[in-house]
Structures are given as C-alpha cells and as structure tokens.
C-alpha cells in the first residue's frame, strides 16, 4: 500500500507551501528592498526547480539530457531578453 501513496508529490506540495509562505513573509515582515528581492528571487528559483523535478517529472525519462538542455537554453534566452530590455529601456544603452 505504501507504494501507492504519492509521498514525493505530497512532500513537494508541502515544500511549495513553505516556499510560498516564506515569499509572503517578505510583505508581512516589511523587509528592505534588497533583502526582500533576494528572498523572492531565491524562493522563485527553488520553486521553479521543484515544480520541474517533482511535478513535471523532468528527470525521469531516458532523454533527460535533452530535457535539461532545453531548460538551460530557455533560461539563457530569457536572461538575454530580460537584460537586453533593461539595457535598451532602463539603462539607456541602446
């Protein structure tokens, strides 16, 4: 019976709730901008990794190298887009 209980998914859900509570604590504890942004970024990346591994089963197939390569490629494209936008619009280097 224990092999039928989705312990990994339940623990992932509980950890997601804890990460959400930590991120919500940034608002309620009135942290400074730098500390709050750091906490939010760290919890967001941990949450995204948790979602990929636990709920989307990213590492459980034979072609997991291709899946992780696509994830890295997507992150690189997103960072290039974000920093390119910041360079052109905010930092006025365009």
Secondary structure, DSSP 8 states (H G I E B T S, - for coil): -GGGS-HHHHHHHHHHHHHHHHHHHHHHTT--HHHHHHHHHHHHHHHHHHIIIIIS-TTSSTTHHHHHHHHHHHHHHHHHHHHHHIIIIIS---
